[in-house]
Amino acid sequence: EFLRDKYDSATEVRISKRGKLQVKNPRFSRPTVNDLVYIDESPNYCVRNPSLGSLGTQGRECNRTSRGLDSCHLLCCGRGYNTAKVTRTFRCRCKFHWCCHVQCQQCTETRETHTCK
């Protein structure tokens, strides 16, 4: 949360002819030693860009009911999301039998998943 707040309030700077950092927009005050600054804009994380190493968010699983960083609203960048039911089978209720064998039952779980368009 702390780092995210710093990122959201970061100040854009440029390097002056003397090699010093200057605030790019003079309407903003000079950053303190505790502020985060940047020279280049961040890439658009919504869109895939292999040259920058950004995978984009298409196909990424999101949380439909969350208001946090994992929310479909935020992650899907306004493109919406697909909903699908996914069934998985897994070992459950395992018991150890002396000696030396484990016996498990097979369980099935169905849940809805949401992925960005």
LOMI-919296 format. One record per residue (C-alpha): x, y, z; residue number from 1; residue in three letters; chain. Coordinates in nm, 2 decimals. Layout:
[[X, Y, Z], NUM, ALA, A]
...
This chain:
[[0.00, 0.00, 0.00], 1, GLU, A]
[[0.28, 0.24, 0.09], 2, PHE, A]
[[0.47, 0.18, -0.22], 3, LEU, A]
[[0.16, 0.20, -0.44], 4, ARG, A]
[[0.08, 0.55, -0.29], 5, ASP, A]
[[0.44, 0.66, -0.36], 6, LYS, A]
[[0.40, 0.53, -0.72], 7, TYR, A]
[[0.07, 0.71, -0.77], 8, ASP, A]
[[0.21, 1.04, -0.65], 9, SER, A]
[[0.55, 1.02, -0.82], 10, ALA, A]
[[0.69, 1.34, -0.97], 11, THR, A]
[[0.81, 1.35, -1.33], 12, GLU, A]
[[1.16, 1.51, -1.36], 13, VAL, A]
[[1.41, 1.58, -1.63], 14, ARG, A]
[[1.79, 1.62, -1.63], 15, ILE, A]
[[1.90, 1.98, -1.67], 16, SER, A]
[[2.20, 2.09, -1.87], 17, LYS, A]
[[2.40, 2.09, -1.55], 18, ARG, A]
[[2.31, 1.73, -1.48], 19, GLY, A]
[[2.07, 1.81, -1.20], 20, LYS, A]
[[1.71, 1.68, -1.17], 21, LEU, A]
[[1.44, 1.94, -1.23], 22, GLN, A]
[[1.07, 1.90, -1.20], 23, VAL, A]
[[0.93, 1.88, -1.55], 24, LYS, A]
[[0.61, 2.07, -1.47], 25, ASN, A]
[[0.69, 2.39, -1.29], 26, PRO, A]
[[0.34, 2.40, -1.13], 27, ARG, A]
[[0.45, 2.11, -0.91], 28, PHE, A]
[[0.67, 2.16, -0.60], 29, SER, A]
[[1.02, 2.03, -0.57], 30, ARG, A]
[[1.01, 1.66, -0.45], 31, PRO, A]
[[1.15, 1.58, -0.11], 32, THR, A]
[[1.42, 1.31, -0.04], 33, VAL, A]
[[1.13, 1.08, 0.05], 34, ASN, A]
[[0.93, 1.13, -0.27], 35, ASP, A]
[[0.95, 0.90, -0.57], 36, LEU, A]
[[1.06, 1.06, -0.90], 37, VAL, A]
[[1.07, 0.93, -1.26], 38, TYR, A]
[[1.23, 1.04, -1.59], 39, ILE, A]
[[1.04, 0.81, -1.84], 40, ASP, A]
[[0.67, 0.74, -1.84], 41, GLU, A]
[[0.57, 0.38, -1.74], 42, SER, A]
[[0.46, 0.16, -2.02], 43, PRO, A]
[[0.09, 0.09, -2.07], 44, ASN, A]
[[0.06, -0.23, -1.87], 45, TYR, A]
[[-0.28, -0.31, -2.02], 46, CYS, A]
[[-0.13, -0.38, -2.36], 47, VAL, A]
[[0.12, -0.65, -2.45], 48, ARG, A]
[[0.46, -0.51, -2.54], 49, ASN, A]
[[0.73, -0.78, -2.57], 50, PRO, A]
[[1.01, -0.53, -2.63], 51, SER, A]
[[0.94, -0.39, -2.28], 52, LEU, A]
[[0.87, -0.72, -2.12], 53, GLY, A]
[[0.50, -0.63, -2.06], 54, SER, A]
[[0.26, -0.92, -2.10], 55, LEU, A]
[[-0.05, -0.71, -2.09], 56, GLY, A]
[[-0.36, -0.82, -1.90], 57, THR, A]
[[-0.55, -1.01, -2.17], 58, GLN, A]
[[-0.63, -1.36, -2.04], 59, GLY, A]
[[-0.53, -1.27, -1.69], 60, ARG, A]
[[-0.75, -1.40, -1.41], 61, GLU, A]
[[-0.93, -1.13, -1.20], 62, CYS, A]
[[-1.16, -1.10, -0.91], 63, ASN, A]
[[-1.51, -0.99, -1.01], 64, ARG, A]
[[-1.61, -0.88, -0.66], 65, THR, A]
[[-1.29, -0.72, -0.54], 66, SER, A]
[[-1.23, -0.34, -0.52], 67, ARG, A]
[[-0.85, -0.40, -0.48], 68, GLY, A]
[[-0.57, -0.43, -0.73], 69, LEU, A]
[[-0.69, -0.78, -0.84], 70, ASP, A]
[[-1.04, -0.64, -0.94], 71, SER, A]
[[-1.16, -0.71, -1.29], 72, CYS, A]
[[-1.25, -0.34, -1.32], 73, HIS, A]
[[-0.89, -0.24, -1.27], 74, LEU, A]
[[-0.70, -0.53, -1.43], 75, LEU, A]
[[-0.90, -0.55, -1.75], 76, CYS, A]
[[-0.85, -0.18, -1.83], 77, CYS, A]
[[-1.21, -0.13, -1.93], 78, GLY, A]
[[-1.22, -0.42, -2.18], 79, ARG, A]
[[-1.45, -0.64, -1.97], 80, GLY, A]
[[-1.40, -1.00, -1.87], 81, TYR, A]
[[-1.51, -1.35, -1.96], 82, ASN, A]
[[-1.67, -1.58, -1.70], 83, THR, A]
[[-1.63, -1.96, -1.71], 84, ALA, A]
[[-1.70, -2.25, -1.48], 85, LYS, A]
[[-1.39, -2.46, -1.42], 86, VAL, A]
[[-1.40, -2.81, -1.27], 87, THR, A]
[[-1.09, -2.96, -1.11], 88, ARG, A]
[[-1.02, -3.30, -0.96], 89, THR, A]
[[-0.78, -3.34, -0.68], 90, PHE, A]
[[-0.67, -3.58, -0.40], 91, ARG, A]
[[-0.83, -3.51, -0.07], 92, CYS, A]
[[-0.91, -3.66, 0.27], 93, ARG, A]
[[-0.57, -3.84, 0.26], 94, CYS, A]
[[-0.49, -4.09, 0.54], 95, LYS, A]
[[-0.15, -4.24, 0.62], 96, PHE, A]
[[-0.16, -4.62, 0.68], 97, HIS, A]
[[0.11, -4.78, 0.88], 98, TRP, A]
[[0.36, -4.85, 0.72], 99, CYS, A]
[[0.41, -4.68, 0.45], 100, CYS, A]
[[0.12, -4.59, 0.23], 101, HIS, A]
[[-0.11, -4.30, 0.19], 102, VAL, A]
[[-0.47, -4.35, 0.07], 103, GLN, A]
[[-0.67, -4.06, -0.07], 104, CYS, A]
[[-1.01, -3.99, -0.21], 105, GLN, A]
[[-1.08, -3.80, -0.53], 106, GLN, A]
[[-1.26, -3.47, -0.48], 107, CYS, A]
[[-1.41, -3.24, -0.74], 108, THR, A]
[[-1.46, -2.87, -0.72], 109, GLU, A]
[[-1.64, -2.64, -0.96], 110, THR, A]
[[-1.58, -2.27, -0.94], 111, ARG, A]
[[-1.63, -1.96, -1.16], 112, GLU, A]
[[-1.32, -1.79, -1.30], 113, THR, A]
[[-1.31, -1.45, -1.46], 114, HIS, A]
[[-1.04, -1.36, -1.72], 115, THR, A]
[[-0.98, -1.02, -1.89], 116, CYS, A]
[[-1.09, -0.99, -2.25], 117, LYS, A]
